[in-house]
Amino acid sequence: MIPAAIFLFLVGAVLAWAFRVWILMPLSLLAILFAIVLDLVSGATFLEACGHSLLVGMTPQFGYAFGLLARSALLGLRAPLLPKSSRNASVAVLYKKNAMRRPH
């Protein structure tokens, strides 16, 4: 189940870049159904299968949240930096005006 959980986490992270949050409903439901069937076929009890399937069903959601955080961090790093203060520019302009008015 751990490889399936890792795979679903990565799928959720990738889906965060292209889809809205509603894509998680069918993906999580399919993951839960497949996990229940796989656990029951492998000989686990019904309660164990339900517990594993809930954990596997939550991993795409964690991946989606991670994908959103990564996306916002990368977009934040790409954003142009704003000037810290426009005071330097205004002082330079005033100095230039005063220098032009002085008689030589």
C-alpha positions as CSV (number, residue, x, y, z in Angstrom):
1,M,0.0,0.0,0.0
2,I,2.9,2.4,0.6
3,P,3.9,2.5,-3.1
4,A,0.2,3.2,-4.0
5,A,0.1,6.0,-1.4
6,I,3.2,7.6,-2.8
7,F,1.9,7.4,-6.3
8,L,-1.4,8.9,-5.4
9,F,0.4,11.7,-3.4
10,L,2.4,12.6,-6.5
11,V,-0.7,12.4,-8.7
12,G,-2.5,14.8,-6.4
13,A,0.4,17.2,-6.5
14,V,0.4,17.1,-10.3
15,L,-3.4,17.6,-10.5
16,A,-3.1,20.8,-8.4
17,W,-1.3,22.5,-11.3
18,A,-4.1,21.8,-13.8
19,F,-7.4,21.1,-12.1
20,R,-9.7,22.6,-9.4
21,V,-10.3,20.9,-6.1
22,W,-13.3,19.0,-7.5
23,I,-11.0,16.5,-9.3
24,L,-10.2,15.1,-5.8
25,M,-13.7,13.6,-5.4
26,P,-13.5,11.0,-8.1
27,L,-9.8,10.3,-7.6
28,S,-10.3,9.7,-3.8
29,L,-13.3,7.5,-4.3
30,L,-11.5,5.4,-6.9
31,A,-8.5,5.1,-4.6
32,I,-10.7,4.0,-1.7
33,L,-12.5,1.4,-3.8
34,F,-9.4,0.0,-5.2
35,A,-7.7,-0.1,-1.8
36,I,-10.7,-1.9,-0.2
37,V,-10.8,-4.5,-3.0
38,L,-7.1,-5.1,-3.0
39,D,-7.0,-5.5,0.8
40,L,-10.0,-7.8,0.9
41,V,-8.4,-10.0,-1.9
42,S,-5.1,-10.1,0.0
43,G,-6.9,-11.5,3.0
44,A,-7.3,-8.5,5.4
45,T,-10.3,-8.1,7.5
46,F,-13.0,-5.6,6.5
47,L,-12.0,-3.1,9.2
48,E,-8.4,-3.3,8.2
49,A,-9.3,-2.8,4.6
50,C,-11.5,0.3,5.5
51,G,-8.6,1.8,7.5
52,H,-6.1,1.3,4.8
53,S,-8.4,2.6,2.2
54,L,-9.2,5.8,4.1
55,L,-5.5,6.5,4.5
56,V,-4.9,5.8,0.8
57,G,-7.9,7.9,-0.1
58,M,-6.5,10.9,1.8
59,T,-3.1,10.8,0.1
60,P,-4.2,12.5,-3.1
61,Q,-5.7,15.3,-1.0
62,F,-2.4,15.8,0.8
63,G,-0.6,15.7,-2.5
64,Y,-3.0,18.3,-3.9
65,A,-2.4,20.6,-0.9
66,F,1.4,20.2,-1.4
67,G,1.0,20.9,-5.1
68,L,-0.8,24.2,-4.3
69,L,1.9,25.2,-1.8
70,A,4.6,24.4,-4.3
71,R,2.8,26.3,-7.1
72,S,2.3,29.4,-4.9
73,A,5.9,29.3,-3.7
74,L,7.2,29.1,-7.3
75,L,4.9,31.8,-8.5
76,G,6.0,34.0,-5.6
77,L,9.7,33.5,-6.5
78,R,8.9,34.6,-10.1
79,A,7.1,37.7,-9.1
80,P,9.0,40.9,-9.8
81,L,10.5,42.6,-6.8
82,L,8.9,45.9,-5.9
83,P,11.2,48.8,-5.1
84,K,11.6,49.2,-1.4
85,S,11.2,52.9,-1.4
86,S,10.6,55.5,-4.0
87,R,12.4,58.0,-1.8
88,N,15.7,57.5,-3.5
89,A,14.2,58.3,-6.9
90,S,12.5,61.4,-5.6
91,V,15.6,62.7,-3.9
92,A,17.6,62.2,-7.0
93,V,15.0,64.1,-9.1
94,L,15.0,67.0,-6.5
95,Y,18.8,67.1,-6.5
96,K,18.8,67.2,-10.3
97,K,16.3,70.1,-10.3
98,N,18.2,72.1,-7.8
99,A,21.5,71.5,-9.7
100,M,19.9,72.9,-12.8
101,R,18.6,76.1,-11.1
102,R,22.0,77.0,-9.6
103,P,23.9,79.6,-11.6
104,H,27.4,78.5,-12.6
